[in-house]
Amino acid sequence: MKISKEKLAIAQAKAMLDSKSLAKKAKVSINSILQVGKYNMQPVTVGKIAKALNVDVTELIESN
């Protein structure tokens, strides 16, 4: 599954978290955050990021 870079940026702005803080809060690598939109991510990773941002996974997924 692929996270939309734009949707992630909006969620991060609402949560007032920069990429480093988000990675720490989600317990994922900073590279996972920086590579958003380039590659498909494991569902667990997407779930961790969504939980850290307090949003539903569907709010981050790239729509085709």
N, C-alpha and C positions, 0 to 999 in steps of 0.2 A: 504494500500500500504506500501511496505517495502523499506526503504532506504538502499542501500548498504553501509556498514561501510567503505569499501575501497574507493568507489567513493566519499563519503563524505570527507574522509581524503585528497584525491587529491584536491577536490574543496576548502577545507579549506586552504591547503598549498598554492594554487594559489592565494587565497584571503588574505593570511597571517593573518588568524583569528584563535585564539584558541577557545576552546569550550565555555568558558564563554563569550567571546566577540561575538561569533556567536549567542548565545542564546539571548544576549541583543539586538543585531542588528535585529534579526528575531522576537523579541518580543515573545519568547517562553521560557519555563522553561529550566533550565540547564539539568534537568532530561530527557527532550525530546531529547536533543543532546546526552547525555550519554547512552540512551537506544536504540540508532539507531542500526538497524540490529536484535534486539531481538524481537520486536513486530511490528505489522502493525500500521501505524500512520494514523491519519485523513488526508484526502487530503489537507485541509486548512493548517495544520501544515507543510506538505511537501512543499506546495507552499510558505509559509513564509520563510522556510529555503532556498529554491532554490532562491528566490528573494534576500535574504540577501547575498547570495554567487554570485549573478549575473550570474546564470546558468539556463538552462532550466530544468524543473522538470525531464524530461526523462534522463538527465545526472546523476541523483542521484538514480533513481529507480533500485532496484536489478533485474537483469535479471535471468530468470529461465533456 
